[in-house]
Amino acid sequence: MAEVAPAPPGAPATPRFPILIVDVKHVLDDSKAAISAQKKIEVQRSAFQDEISSQEKKIREAEQELVQQRGKLDEKAYAEKETQLRQKFRDVEKYVQERRATLEKATSQSLGKVHDVMQGIVSDIAKKRGAQLVLAKQGNQAVLWTIDGNDITAEVSARLNAQLPDIAVNIDVPDAKKDPAK
């Protein structure tokens, strides 16, 4: 049963239980592991973009070559080459979608791990302080006012950075020999 705070004469008694507040966005923005993961993913995103640009260039060159051959090929041969070029284009589109999904999966997994560790830290702090409730602060919208000491954002951030200073990012890099533009 919750403790009851002394109330002014004539006012109803108010139950008291510790409530803690954490600014999750601030913790994640300040997380060394999350920052590191984002940098690693950005490096891979750049590498994927270079691959994709190369493939798009090959398709444009093949398209130009096909346009130049238009008068030299009979209609059936031209239609066949055009169909092959369209298939290459679809293959590159699929390749791009796969890369995008790979990066989204890596982002989700790495930030999910950071969030899980943060959740454990919040839970540990709440248990040690006897908190009954932890609110996620989102800017100034969720919490209008709090007593000093109830906002555990700085403590969570410091413990998260100490416990998880870096994180492995698993990016399934496809076989480099698989070039859909060929």
N, C-alpha and C positions, 0 to 999 in steps of 0.2 A: 504494500500500500504506500502511496506517495505521502511525503511529508506535507503538512499543511502550514502555509505561511501565515504569520499573524496578520489578521485583517483589521482595518480600522473598524471602530464600533459601528455596528449596523450593516457592514458590508459582508457579503458571503466570503467564506474562506477559499483561498486559491491554492490548488495543489502545486507543489514545487518539485521539479525534477530538472536535472541539468540538461541543457540543450547546447550542443556544439555546432559550430558553423565552419564550413570549409568551402573555399572558392576553388572549385575543381578546375575551371579553365586556367586560373592563375597557376595552380600547381602543375598542370600539364604543360603550360607555356614555359614554365621555369625548369621543367624536368630535363636534366642532362641526357638521360636515356632517350626521351622523346625527340629532343633536338638532334641527337646523334642519329637516330633512326631516320628522321626526315632528311638529313644530309646524305645518308647512304642511299636512300630511295631516290633522291634527286640525281645523284651520280648515275644510278642505273637508268633513270628516266632519260637523262641526256644521252646515254649510250644507245638506248632503244630508239631515241629520236634520230640519232645519226644513222642507224641501220635502216629505219623507215625512209629517211630522206634519200638514201642510196637506192633503195628499192623503187621509190617513186621516180627517181631520175631514170632508172633502167626502163621503167614502163613508158615514160615520156619519149625516150629515145626509140623504143620499139614502135611506139605509135607514129613517130615521125618517119621512121623507116617504112612502115606500112603505108603511110600516105604517099610516100615517094614511089612505092611499088604499085600503086593503084592502076596506073595505065599499063604496067608491064605484066600484070597477072590477070588470068581469066577470072570471071566473076565468082566461080566456085572456089578457086584457090584463095581469092581475096577474102571471101566470106569465112572460109575456114581459119585463115590467119587472124581475121578480126574476132572471131569467136574465141580463139586461143588467147588473144590479147585481153578480151573481156574477162576470161577466166583468171588470168594472171592478176588483173585488177581486183577481182573478188577475193583472190587468195591473199593479196596484200591487205585488203580491208580486214579480212579475218585475222591476219597476222597482227595488225594494229590493235584490234579488239582484244586479242589474247594477251598482248603486252600490257595493255591498259588494265585488264583484269588481274594480271600477275602483280602489277604495282599496287593496285587497290587491295589485293589480298595481303601483300606484304605490309602495307600501311596498317590495315585493320589488325593483323596479328601482332605486330610490334606495339602499336598503341594499346591494344587490348591487354597485352602483358603488363605494360606500364600501369594501366588502369587497375588491373588485378592487384598488383603490388601496392598501389596507392590505397585501394579499398582495404587491404589487410592492415595497413598502417593506420588508417582512420578507425577501423574496428578496434585495434589494439589501444589506441589513445582513448577511445570512447569507453572501453571496458575499464581501463586504469582510472579514469576520471568519474566512473559511475554514471555516465551519460545514458539517458533513455532515448535520445533522439539526436541525429546529426542531420543538419540541413545543408543542402548544396546551395551555396550562394552563387548568384549569377548577376554580376554587376551590382547595381543598387536596387534591383527589382525584387529580390526574394527576401532581403533582410533590411529593415529600416533602421534598426538600432540594436545593439548588443552590448552586454557588459564586457569590459576588457577581460581577456582570458578565455572567452567563449569561442573566439575565432581561432581555429587551430591551423589555418592555412600555412603560416610560416613554418610551424613545427612539422606538418605533413610534408611540405616541400623539402625541408632540410633532411628529414629522415628518408624520403624517397631518393634524393640525390646521393645520400650516403649508402643506402641499401642497393640501389640500382643506378650506378653512374653511367653505364653503357648497356646496350642491348644488341643482341645478334639480330640481323634482319635476314630472313630467309626469302630470297627471290629466286624463283625457278627460272633460270636463264635457259632459254631454248637452245637447241642445237644450232650453232652458227652456220652449219652446212645447209640448213633448211632456208633456202632463199626463194620465197614465193614469186619473185619477179623474174626468175630464170625461165 
